[in-house]
Amino acid sequence: MANIILISGSPSKQSKTAKVANYLQKQLQERNHDAQCIHVRDLPAEDLLHAKFTSEAIRHTHELIEGADAVIVLSPVYKGSYTGILKAFLDLLPEKAFANKIIAPVVTGGIIAHLLSIEYSLKPIFSILGAREILHGVFILDQAIEKDERGEITFQGDAKQRLEDLIRSISIEKASV
């Protein structure tokens, strides 16, 4: 199966975006994909802020991405765009880090207008990083993400189905390579 790296650009461990990243990782692993998640918030802040390209932690993330067939990039929307911590991380990636990879954006936001951040903020940077194919992506309204009585993530409306479609698209695209 595919080697898939998830990059969570949420600055909070308890955020809905972080929970979606963990949900996707679990779903991918249950389908026998090798799925690992880079939580950018867990990288050394000094390495991100001072652009330490040679940092061991940063180099390790580069190796994970280099070995991936697909990359899912997740971020909440703040001020109409992806998070600053994700920007700092993407700035440290090599020029063609996404070359020959399938890239899928997953964004959470408070209002439907934040959907545009996929097209106007994320997709251009994915293209610059050399993405072979950028999938349609998934936008999920914050209000559609909840927890059940066991603390497990649940989705309202068609959000879960759209995430399932994304997983299926990655599997199909990987198979066609």
Residue, then its C-alpha position, 0 to 999 in steps of 0.5 A: m500500500a501507499n506511504i502517506i505522510l500527514i502534516s498537521g499545521s495546527p498549533s494546538k494539540q486539542s484542536k479539531t484539525a489535530k483530531v482530524a489528522n489523528y482520525l485520518q492517520k488511523q483510517l489510513q493505517e486500518r486500510n494497510h497504508d503506512a501513515q505517519c503524522i508530522h505535527v508541526r507544533d511538536l517541532p522545535a520552535e527555534d528551528l522553525l523561527h530561525a529557519k534551521f534547515t540543518s536541524e535534526a528534527i527538520r531533516h527527519t521530516h524532510e526524509l519522511i516526506e521524501g519517502a512518501d507517495a502522498v502527503i496530506v496537509l491539514s490546517p485550520v484557517y486563521k485570517g483567511s489562510y493556513t497557520g503561521i506555524l505551517k507556513a514556517f514549516l513549508d518554508l523549510l522544505p526543499e524547493k521540489a519536496f512535493a515532486n512526484k507526490i500526490i498532495a491533498p489539502v484538508v482544511t477546517g474553518g469557522i465559516i464556509a468562505h474559508l473554503l477558498s483558502i484551499e484554492y488561494s493559499l495552499k494549492p499555489i504553495f503545493s505547486i511551487l513545491g513541485a506537486r505532481e497532482i493536487l487532489h480536490g481537498v476537503f474543507i470541514l466546518d468547525q461545527a461539523i466536528e464533534k466528539d461522542e461520549r467516548g471522546e472519539i471524533t464524529f462528523q456531522g453532514d457529509a464530512k466523513q464521506r468526503l474524508e473517505d473519498l479523499i482516502r479512496s482518491i489517494s489509493i486510486e492515484k497511488a495505484s495508477v502511478 
